[in-house]
Amino acid sequence: MNNTIMRTVTVTADYAALASEKTVVSVTISCPPANAGNVIFRGDTGDEVPWVPGEWHTLYRVDLSEIEMKGTVGDTVTVVGGTW
């Protein structure tokens, strides 16, 4: 069964996952242009990967619970896609 995912996730000062439980989806993750600062994602090797306001990427068949981010408290990240 296909499910649509549309979420706004609030950024915190400490790393937090985009989902609290395993959620495998194909999505576009974006940092809205109105964000005050960069959103820092934890890369697959543990490096910090900054995304600037307005940056977005489409990812296929990823587990949102394994994608962690932090940044300016109150900024947001949008997640739009689904399980197809």
PyMOL commands that set and color helices and strands:
alter all, ss='L'
color gray80, all
select helices_A, chain A and resi 64-66
alter helices_A, ss='H'
color red, helices_A
select strands_A, chain A and resi 4-10+16-17+24-30+39-42+48-51+56-63+68-71+76-82
alter strands_A, ss='S'
color yellow, strands_A
deselect
rebuild
show_as cartoon
